[in-house]
Amino acid sequence: MIIREITYNDVPAIAQIHVDTWRTTYQGIIPDKYLATLSYQKRESGWLKFLI
């Protein structure tokens, strides 16, 4: 296994994993209405802010 630092090219995949895992993990725990508001674009924006 190779471990490396995150790059800007990784952001879309990380955002997708983040949203998808929240939706599956917290289904039935957090209201579906909230989980439906999660978006890949919002998560990408958050991760890009983190990288800056």
C-alpha distance matrix in Angstrom:
0.0 3.8 6.5 9.8 13.4 15.0 17.3 20.5 19.2 16.8 19.8 21.3 18.2 17.8 21.6 21.6 19.1 21.1 24.4 23.5 22.1 25.2 27.4 26.1 25.6 28.9 31.1 34.2 33.5 33.9 36.6 35.7 37.7 35.4 32.2 33.9 34.2 30.5 29.5 26.6 28.8 29.5 25.9 25.0 27.9 26.8 23.3 24.9 27.3 24.5 23.1 26.5
3.8 0.0 3.8 6.5 10.2 12.1 14.3 17.7 16.6 14.6 17.8 19.7 17.2 16.7 20.5 21.1 18.9 20.7 24.1 23.7 22.6 25.5 27.9 27.1 26.6 29.6 32.0 35.2 34.4 34.3 37.0 36.1 37.8 35.2 32.2 33.8 33.7 29.9 28.7 25.6 27.3 28.1 24.6 23.3 25.9 24.9 21.3 22.5 24.9 22.2 20.3 23.6
6.5 3.8 0.0 3.8 7.1 9.4 12.2 15.7 15.4 13.0 15.8 18.2 16.0 14.7 18.4 19.6 17.5 18.6 22.2 22.4 21.0 23.5 26.3 25.8 25.0 27.7 30.4 33.6 32.4 32.1 34.9 34.3 35.8 33.0 30.2 32.0 31.6 27.8 26.7 23.8 25.3 25.7 22.1 21.0 23.3 22.0 18.4 19.7 21.8 18.8 17.1 20.5
9.8 6.5 3.8 0.0 3.8 6.5 8.9 12.6 12.8 11.0 13.8 16.6 15.1 13.9 17.4 19.1 17.6 18.5 22.0 22.7 21.8 23.9 26.7 26.8 26.2 28.6 31.3 34.6 33.3 32.6 35.2 34.5 35.6 32.7 30.1 31.7 30.9 27.1 25.8 22.6 23.7 24.1 20.7 19.1 21.1 20.0 16.3 17.1 19.2 16.4 14.2 17.3
13.4 10.2 7.1 3.8 0.0 3.8 6.5 10.1 11.2 9.7 11.7 15.0 14.3 12.7 15.7 18.1 17.0 17.3 20.7 22.0 21.3 22.9 25.9 26.4 25.7 27.8 30.5 33.8 32.3 31.3 33.7 33.2 34.0 30.9 28.6 30.1 28.9 25.2 23.8 20.8 21.4 21.5 18.3 16.6 18.2 17.0 13.3 13.8 15.6 12.9 10.5 13.6
15.0 12.1 9.4 6.5 3.8 0.0 3.8 6.9 8.2 6.3 7.9 11.4 11.0 9.4 12.2 14.7 14.1 14.4 17.6 19.1 18.8 20.4 23.1 24.0 23.7 25.5 28.1 31.5 30.1 28.8 31.0 30.3 30.9 27.8 25.6 26.8 25.6 21.9 20.3 17.2 17.7 18.0 14.8 12.9 14.7 13.8 10.0 10.5 12.9 10.6 8.3 11.7
17.3 14.3 12.2 8.9 6.5 3.8 0.0 3.8 5.3 5.4 7.1 10.4 11.0 10.4 12.7 15.2 15.5 16.0 18.7 20.3 20.7 22.2 24.6 25.8 25.9 27.6 29.9 33.4 32.3 30.7 32.5 31.5 31.7 28.8 26.6 27.4 25.9 22.4 20.2 16.9 16.8 17.6 15.0 12.3 13.8 13.9 10.3 9.6 12.5 11.2 8.2 10.8
20.5 17.7 15.7 12.6 10.1 6.9 3.8 0.0 3.8 5.4 5.5 8.4 10.2 10.2 11.4 14.0 15.2 15.5 17.6 19.6 20.6 21.7 23.8 25.4 25.9 27.3 29.3 32.8 31.8 29.9 31.3 30.1 30.0 27.2 25.2 25.5 23.8 20.5 18.0 14.6 13.9 15.1 13.1 9.7 11.1 12.0 8.9 7.3 10.7 10.6 7.8 9.8
19.2 16.6 15.4 12.8 11.2 8.2 5.3 3.8 0.0 3.8 5.6 7.1 8.4 9.6 11.3 12.9 14.2 15.5 17.3 18.7 20.0 21.6 23.3 24.7 25.5 27.3 28.9 32.6 32.0 30.3 31.6 30.0 30.2 27.7 25.3 25.4 24.1 20.8 18.0 14.3 14.2 16.1 14.0 10.7 13.0 14.3 11.2 10.2 13.9 13.8 11.4 13.6
16.8 14.6 13.0 11.0 9.7 6.3 5.4 5.4 3.8 0.0 3.8 5.8 5.7 6.2 8.7 10.3 10.9 12.2 14.6 15.7 16.6 18.4 20.3 21.5 22.1 24.0 25.8 29.5 28.8 27.3 28.9 27.5 28.0 25.4 22.8 23.3 22.4 18.8 16.4 12.8 13.5 15.0 12.3 9.7 12.5 13.0 9.7 10.1 13.6 12.7 10.9 14.0
19.8 17.8 15.8 13.8 11.7 7.9 7.1 5.5 5.6 3.8 0.0 3.8 5.5 5.1 6.0 8.6 9.9 10.3 12.2 14.1 15.3 16.5 18.3 20.0 20.7 22.1 23.9 27.5 26.7 24.8 26.2 24.9 25.0 22.4 20.1 20.5 19.1 15.6 13.2 9.8 10.1 11.3 8.7 5.9 8.8 9.5 6.5 7.1 10.7 10.3 9.4 12.2
21.3 19.7 18.2 16.6 15.0 11.4 10.4 8.4 7.1 5.8 3.8 0.0 3.8 5.5 5.2 6.2 8.7 9.9 10.8 12.2 14.2 15.6 16.7 18.5 19.8 21.2 22.5 26.1 25.9 23.9 24.9 23.1 23.2 21.0 18.5 18.3 17.4 14.0 11.2 7.4 8.2 10.5 8.5 6.0 9.5 10.9 9.0 9.7 13.2 13.5 12.9 15.5
18.2 17.2 16.0 15.1 14.3 11.0 11.0 10.2 8.4 5.7 5.5 3.8 0.0 3.8 5.4 5.1 6.2 8.5 10.1 10.5 12.1 14.2 15.5 16.5 17.8 19.7 21.1 24.8 24.7 23.3 24.6 22.7 23.5 21.4 18.4 18.7 18.3 14.8 12.5 9.0 11.0 12.9 10.2 8.8 12.5 13.1 10.7 12.3 15.6 15.1 14.6 17.7
17.8 16.7 14.7 13.9 12.7 9.4 10.4 10.2 9.6 6.2 5.1 5.5 3.8 0.0 3.8 5.4 5.1 6.0 8.7 9.9 10.5 12.2 14.3 15.5 16.0 17.8 19.7 23.3 22.6 21.2 22.9 21.6 22.4 19.9 17.1 18.0 17.4 13.7 12.1 9.1 11.1 11.8 8.4 7.8 11.3 10.8 8.2 10.7 13.5 12.3 12.4 15.8
21.6 20.5 18.4 17.4 15.7 12.2 12.7 11.4 11.3 8.7 6.0 5.2 5.4 3.8 0.0 3.8 5.5 5.0 6.2 8.5 10.0 10.7 12.4 14.4 15.3 16.4 18.0 21.6 21.0 19.1 20.4 18.9 19.3 16.7 14.2 14.8 13.9 10.2 8.4 5.5 7.7 8.3 5.1 5.3 8.8 8.6 7.4 9.9 12.4 12.1 13.0 15.9
21.6 21.1 19.6 19.1 18.1 14.7 15.2 14.0 12.9 10.3 8.6 6.2 5.1 5.4 3.8 0.0 3.8 5.4 5.3 6.0 8.4 10.0 10.7 12.3 13.9 15.4 16.4 20.2 20.2 18.6 19.6 17.6 18.4 16.5 13.4 13.6 13.6 10.1 8.3 5.5 8.9 10.3 7.9 8.3 11.9 12.2 11.2 13.5 16.2 15.9 16.6 19.5
19.1 18.9 17.5 17.6 17.0 14.1 15.5 15.2 14.2 10.9 9.9 8.7 6.2 5.1 5.5 3.8 0.0 3.8 5.6 5.2 5.9 8.4 9.9 10.6 11.6 13.7 15.2 18.9 18.7 17.7 19.4 17.8 19.3 17.1 13.8 14.9 15.3 11.7 11.0 8.9 12.2 12.8 9.8 10.7 14.2 13.5 12.1 15.0 17.4 16.3 17.1 20.4
21.1 20.7 18.6 18.5 17.3 14.4 16.0 15.5 15.5 12.2 10.3 9.9 8.5 6.0 5.0 5.4 3.8 0.0 3.8 5.7 5.5 6.3 8.8 10.3 10.5 11.8 13.9 17.4 16.6 15.2 17.1 16.1 17.2 14.6 11.7 13.4 13.3 9.5 9.6 8.3 11.3 10.8 7.5 9.6 12.4 11.0 10.2 13.6 15.3 14.1 15.7 18.9
24.4 24.1 22.2 22.0 20.7 17.6 18.7 17.6 17.3 14.6 12.2 10.8 10.1 8.7 6.2 5.3 5.6 3.8 0.0 3.8 5.6 5.2 6.2 8.8 10.0 10.6 11.8 15.4 15.1 13.3 14.5 13.0 13.9 11.7 8.5 9.7 9.9 6.3 6.6 6.5 9.9 9.5 7.4 10.0 12.6 11.9 12.0 15.1 16.7 16.3 18.1 20.9
23.5 23.7 22.4 22.7 22.0 19.1 20.3 19.6 18.7 15.7 14.1 12.2 10.5 9.9 8.5 6.0 5.2 5.7 3.8 0.0 3.8 5.5 5.2 6.3 8.5 10.1 10.7 14.5 14.9 13.9 15.1 13.0 14.8 13.3 9.6 10.7 12.0 9.1 9.3 8.9 12.7 13.0 11.0 13.0 16.0 15.5 15.2 18.2 20.1 19.5 21.0 24.0
22.1 22.6 21.0 21.8 21.3 18.8 20.7 20.6 20.0 16.6 15.3 14.2 12.1 10.5 10.0 8.4 5.9 5.5 5.6 3.8 0.0 3.8 5.4 5.2 5.7 8.1 9.7 13.3 13.2 12.8 14.9 13.7 15.9 14.0 10.6 12.7 14.0 11.0 12.0 11.8 15.3 15.0 12.4 14.7 17.5 16.2 15.6 19.1 20.6 19.4 21.1 24.3
25.2 25.5 23.5 23.9 22.9 20.4 22.2 21.7 21.6 18.4 16.5 15.6 14.2 12.2 10.7 10.0 8.4 6.3 5.2 5.5 3.8 0.0 3.8 5.5 5.2 5.6 7.8 11.2 10.5 9.4 11.6 10.9 12.9 10.6 7.5 10.4 11.4 8.7 10.8 11.6 14.8 13.6 11.5 14.6 16.7 15.1 15.4 18.9 19.9 18.8 21.1 24.0
27.4 27.9 26.3 26.7 25.9 23.1 24.6 23.8 23.3 20.3 18.3 16.7 15.5 14.3 12.4 10.7 9.9 8.8 6.2 5.2 5.4 3.8 0.0 3.8 5.8 5.7 5.8 9.5 10.0 9.0 10.1 8.3 10.7 9.5 5.8 8.0 10.1 8.3 10.4 11.8 15.2 14.5 13.1 16.1 18.4 17.3 17.9 21.1 22.3 21.8 23.9 26.7
26.1 27.1 25.8 26.8 26.4 24.0 25.8 25.4 24.7 21.5 20.0 18.5 16.5 15.5 14.4 12.3 10.6 10.3 8.8 6.3 5.2 5.5 3.8 0.0 3.8 5.7 5.5 9.1 10.1 10.5 12.0 10.5 13.6 12.8 9.3 11.4 13.9 12.1 13.9 14.7 18.3 17.9 16.1 18.8 21.4 20.2 20.2 23.6 25.0 24.0 26.0 29.0
25.6 26.6 25.0 26.2 25.7 23.7 25.9 25.9 25.5 22.1 20.7 19.8 17.8 16.0 15.3 13.9 11.6 10.5 10.0 8.5 5.7 5.2 5.8 3.8 0.0 3.8 5.8 8.7 8.4 9.4 12.0 11.7 14.8 13.3 10.4 13.3 15.3 13.3 15.6 16.4 19.8 18.8 16.6 19.6 21.9 20.0 20.1 23.7 24.7 23.2 25.4 28.6
28.9 29.6 27.7 28.6 27.8 25.5 27.6 27.3 27.3 24.0 22.1 21.2 19.7 17.8 16.4 15.4 13.7 11.8 10.6 10.1 8.1 5.6 5.7 5.7 3.8 0.0 3.8 6.1 5.1 5.6 8.4 8.8 11.8 10.3 8.1 11.5 13.3 12.1 15.0 16.6 19.7 18.2 16.6 20.0 21.7 19.8 20.5 24.1 24.6 23.5 26.1 28.9
31.1 32.0 30.4 31.3 30.5 28.1 29.9 29.3 28.9 25.8 23.9 22.5 21.1 19.7 18.0 16.4 15.2 13.9 11.8 10.7 9.7 7.8 5.8 5.5 5.8 3.8 0.0 3.8 5.5 6.2 7.4 6.7 10.3 10.1 7.8 10.3 13.1 12.6 15.4 17.4 20.5 19.4 18.3 21.6 23.4 22.0 22.9 26.3 27.0 26.3 28.8 31.5
34.2 35.2 33.6 34.6 33.8 31.5 33.4 32.8 32.6 29.5 27.5 26.1 24.8 23.3 21.6 20.2 18.9 17.4 15.4 14.5 13.3 11.2 9.5 9.1 8.7 6.1 3.8 0.0 3.8 5.9 6.7 7.3 10.8 11.2 10.1 12.5 15.2 15.3 18.5 20.8 23.7 22.3 21.4 24.9 26.5 24.9 26.0 29.5 29.9 29.1 31.9 34.5
33.5 34.4 32.4 33.3 32.3 30.1 32.3 31.8 32.0 28.8 26.7 25.9 24.7 22.6 21.0 20.2 18.7 16.6 15.1 14.9 13.2 10.5 10.0 10.1 8.4 5.1 5.5 3.8 0.0 3.8 6.5 8.6 11.4 10.7 10.1 13.3 15.1 15.0 18.5 20.7 23.4 21.5 20.4 24.0 25.3 23.3 24.5 28.0 28.1 27.1 30.0 32.6
33.9 34.3 32.1 32.6 31.3 28.8 30.7 29.9 30.3 27.3 24.8 23.9 23.3 21.2 19.1 18.6 17.7 15.2 13.3 13.9 12.8 9.4 9.0 10.5 9.4 5.6 6.2 5.9 3.8 0.0 3.8 6.4 8.4 7.1 7.1 10.5 11.8 12.0 15.6 18.2 20.5 18.4 17.8 21.5 22.4 20.5 22.2 25.5 25.4 24.8 27.9 30.2
36.6 37.0 34.9 35.2 33.7 31.0 32.5 31.3 31.6 28.9 26.2 24.9 24.6 22.9 20.4 19.6 19.4 17.1 14.5 15.1 14.9 11.6 10.1 12.0 12.0 8.4 7.4 6.7 6.5 3.8 0.0 3.8 5.3 5.5 6.6 8.8 10.4 11.8 15.4 18.5 20.6 18.6 18.7 22.4 23.1 21.8 23.8 26.8 26.8 26.7 29.7 31.8
35.7 36.1 34.3 34.5 33.2 30.3 31.5 30.1 30.0 27.5 24.9 23.1 22.7 21.6 18.9 17.6 17.8 16.1 13.0 13.0 13.7 10.9 8.3 10.5 11.7 8.8 6.7 7.3 8.6 6.4 3.8 0.0 3.8 5.4 5.0 6.0 8.8 10.2 13.4 16.4 18.8 17.5 17.7 21.1 22.2 21.4 23.2 26.1 26.5 26.7 29.4 31.6
37.7 37.8 35.8 35.6 34.0 30.9 31.7 30.0 30.2 28.0 25.0 23.2 23.5 22.4 19.3 18.4 19.3 17.2 13.9 14.8 15.9 12.9 10.7 13.6 14.8 11.8 10.3 10.8 11.4 8.4 5.3 3.8 0.0 3.8 5.6 5.3 6.8 9.5 12.6 16.1 17.7 16.2 17.2 20.5 21.1 20.6 22.9 25.5 25.6 26.2 29.1 30.8
35.4 35.2 33.0 32.7 30.9 27.8 28.8 27.2 27.7 25.4 22.4 21.0 21.4 19.9 16.7 16.5 17.1 14.6 11.7 13.3 14.0 10.6 9.5 12.8 13.3 10.3 10.1 11.2 10.7 7.1 5.5 5.4 3.8 0.0 3.8 5.3 5.3 7.1 10.7 14.1 15.7 13.6 14.3 17.8 18.3 17.3 19.7 22.3 22.3 22.7 25.7 27.4
32.2 32.2 30.2 30.1 28.6 25.6 26.6 25.2 25.3 22.8 20.1 18.5 18.4 17.1 14.2 13.4 13.8 11.7 8.5 9.6 10.6 7.5 5.8 9.3 10.4 8.1 7.8 10.1 10.1 7.1 6.6 5.0 5.6 3.8 0.0 3.8 5.4 5.5 8.9 11.9 14.2 12.7 12.7 16.2 17.4 16.5 18.3 21.1 21.6 21.8 24.5 26.6
33.9 33.8 32.0 31.7 30.1 26.8 27.4 25.5 25.4 23.3 20.5 18.3 18.7 18.0 14.8 13.6 14.9 13.4 9.7 10.7 12.7 10.4 8.0 11.4 13.3 11.5 10.3 12.5 13.3 10.5 8.8 6.0 5.3 5.3 3.8 0.0 3.8 5.5 7.9 11.2 13.2 12.4 13.2 16.3 17.4 17.3 19.3 21.7 22.5 23.2 25.6 27.5
34.2 33.7 31.6 30.9 28.9 25.6 25.9 23.8 24.1 22.4 19.1 17.4 18.3 17.4 13.9 13.6 15.3 13.3 9.9 12.0 14.0 11.4 10.1 13.9 15.3 13.3 13.1 15.2 15.1 11.8 10.4 8.8 6.8 5.3 5.4 3.8 0.0 3.8 6.3 10.0 11.0 9.6 11.1 14.2 14.6 14.6 17.1 19.2 19.6 20.7 23.3 24.8
30.5 29.9 27.8 27.1 25.2 21.9 22.4 20.5 20.8 18.8 15.6 14.0 14.8 13.7 10.2 10.1 11.7 9.5 6.3 9.1 11.0 8.7 8.3 12.1 13.3 12.1 12.6 15.3 15.0 12.0 11.8 10.2 9.5 7.1 5.5 5.5 3.8 0.0 3.8 7.0 8.8 7.3 7.8 11.1 12.1 11.9 13.8 16.3 17.0 17.7 20.1 22.0
29.5 28.7 26.7 25.8 23.8 20.3 20.2 18.0 18.0 16.4 13.2 11.2 12.5 12.1 8.4 8.3 11.0 9.6 6.6 9.3 12.0 10.8 10.4 13.9 15.6 15.0 15.4 18.5 18.5 15.6 15.4 13.4 12.6 10.7 8.9 7.9 6.3 3.8 0.0 3.8 5.4 5.4 6.4 8.6 10.1 10.9 12.5 14.3 15.7 16.8 18.7 20.5
26.6 25.6 23.8 22.6 20.8 17.2 16.9 14.6 14.3 12.8 9.8 7.4 9.0 9.1 5.5 5.5 8.9 8.3 6.5 8.9 11.8 11.6 11.8 14.7 16.4 16.6 17.4 20.8 20.7 18.2 18.5 16.4 16.1 14.1 11.9 11.2 10.0 7.0 3.8 0.0 3.8 5.5 5.2 6.0 8.6 9.9 10.4 12.1 14.3 15.2 16.4 18.5
28.8 27.3 25.3 23.7 21.4 17.7 16.8 13.9 14.2 13.5 10.1 8.2 11.0 11.1 7.7 8.9 12.2 11.3 9.9 12.7 15.3 14.8 15.2 18.3 19.8 19.7 20.5 23.7 23.4 20.5 20.6 18.8 17.7 15.7 14.2 13.2 11.0 8.8 5.4 3.8 0.0 3.8 5.5 5.0 6.2 8.7 9.9 10.5 12.5 14.3 15.4 16.7
29.5 28.1 25.7 24.1 21.5 18.0 17.6 15.1 16.1 15.0 11.3 10.5 12.9 11.8 8.3 10.3 12.8 10.8 9.5 13.0 15.0 13.6 14.5 17.9 18.8 18.2 19.4 22.3 21.5 18.4 18.6 17.5 16.2 13.6 12.7 12.4 9.6 7.3 5.4 5.5 3.8 0.0 3.8 5.4 5.1 6.3 8.8 10.0 10.8 12.6 14.5 15.7
25.9 24.6 22.1 20.7 18.3 14.8 15.0 13.1 14.0 12.3 8.7 8.5 10.2 8.4 5.1 7.9 9.8 7.5 7.4 11.0 12.4 11.5 13.1 16.1 16.6 16.6 18.3 21.4 20.4 17.8 18.7 17.7 17.2 14.3 12.7 13.2 11.1 7.8 6.4 5.2 5.5 3.8 0.0 3.8 5.3 5.0 6.2 8.5 9.8 10.5 12.5 14.5
25.0 23.3 21.0 19.1 16.6 12.9 12.3 9.7 10.7 9.7 5.9 6.0 8.8 7.8 5.3 8.3 10.7 9.6 10.0 13.0 14.7 14.6 16.1 18.8 19.6 20.0 21.6 24.9 24.0 21.5 22.4 21.1 20.5 17.8 16.2 16.3 14.2 11.1 8.6 6.0 5.0 5.4 3.8 0.0 3.8 5.4 5.1 6.1 8.6 9.8 10.6 12.5
27.9 25.9 23.3 21.1 18.2 14.7 13.8 11.1 13.0 12.5 8.8 9.5 12.5 11.3 8.8 11.9 14.2 12.4 12.6 16.0 17.5 16.7 18.4 21.4 21.9 21.7 23.4 26.5 25.3 22.4 23.1 22.2 21.1 18.3 17.4 17.4 14.6 12.1 10.1 8.6 6.2 5.1 5.3 3.8 0.0 3.8 5.5 5.1 6.3 8.7 10.0 10.8
26.8 24.9 22.0 20.0 17.0 13.8 13.9 12.0 14.3 13.0 9.5 10.9 13.1 10.8 8.6 12.2 13.5 11.0 11.9 15.5 16.2 15.1 17.3 20.2 20.0 19.8 22.0 24.9 23.3 20.5 21.8 21.4 20.6 17.3 16.5 17.3 14.6 11.9 10.9 9.9 8.7 6.3 5.0 5.4 3.8 0.0 3.8 5.5 5.2 6.3 8.9 10.2
23.3 21.3 18.4 16.3 13.3 10.0 10.3 8.9 11.2 9.7 6.5 9.0 10.7 8.2 7.4 11.2 12.1 10.2 12.0 15.2 15.6 15.4 17.9 20.2 20.1 20.5 22.9 26.0 24.5 22.2 23.8 23.2 22.9 19.7 18.3 19.3 17.1 13.8 12.5 10.4 9.9 8.8 6.2 5.1 5.5 3.8 0.0 3.8 5.4 4.9 6.3 8.9
24.9 22.5 19.7 17.1 13.8 10.5 9.6 7.3 10.2 10.1 7.1 9.7 12.3 10.7 9.9 13.5 15.0 13.6 15.1 18.2 19.1 18.9 21.1 23.6 23.7 24.1 26.3 29.5 28.0 25.5 26.8 26.1 25.5 22.3 21.1 21.7 19.2 16.3 14.3 12.1 10.5 10.0 8.5 6.1 5.1 5.5 3.8 0.0 3.8 5.3 5.1 6.4
27.3 24.9 21.8 19.2 15.6 12.9 12.5 10.7 13.9 13.6 10.7 13.2 15.6 13.5 12.4 16.2 17.4 15.3 16.7 20.1 20.6 19.9 22.3 25.0 24.7 24.6 27.0 29.9 28.1 25.4 26.8 26.5 25.6 22.3 21.6 22.5 19.6 17.0 15.7 14.3 12.5 10.8 9.8 8.6 6.3 5.2 5.4 3.8 0.0 3.8 5.4 5.3
24.5 22.2 18.8 16.4 12.9 10.6 11.2 10.6 13.8 12.7 10.3 13.5 15.1 12.3 12.1 15.9 16.3 14.1 16.3 19.5 19.4 18.8 21.8 24.0 23.2 23.5 26.3 29.1 27.1 24.8 26.7 26.7 26.2 22.7 21.8 23.2 20.7 17.7 16.8 15.2 14.3 12.6 10.5 9.8 8.7 6.3 4.9 5.3 3.8 0.0 3.8 5.7
23.1 20.3 17.1 14.2 10.5 8.3 8.2 7.8 11.4 10.9 9.4 12.9 14.6 12.4 13.0 16.6 17.1 15.7 18.1 21.0 21.1 21.1 23.9 26.0 25.4 26.1 28.8 31.9 30.0 27.9 29.7 29.4 29.1 25.7 24.5 25.6 23.3 20.1 18.7 16.4 15.4 14.5 12.5 10.6 10.0 8.9 6.3 5.1 5.4 3.8 0.0 3.8
26.5 23.6 20.5 17.3 13.6 11.7 10.8 9.8 13.6 14.0 12.2 15.5 17.7 15.8 15.9 19.5 20.4 18.9 20.9 24.0 24.3 24.0 26.7 29.0 28.6 28.9 31.5 34.5 32.6 30.2 31.8 31.6 30.8 27.4 26.6 27.5 24.8 22.0 20.5 18.5 16.7 15.7 14.5 12.5 10.8 10.2 8.9 6.4 5.3 5.7 3.8 0.0
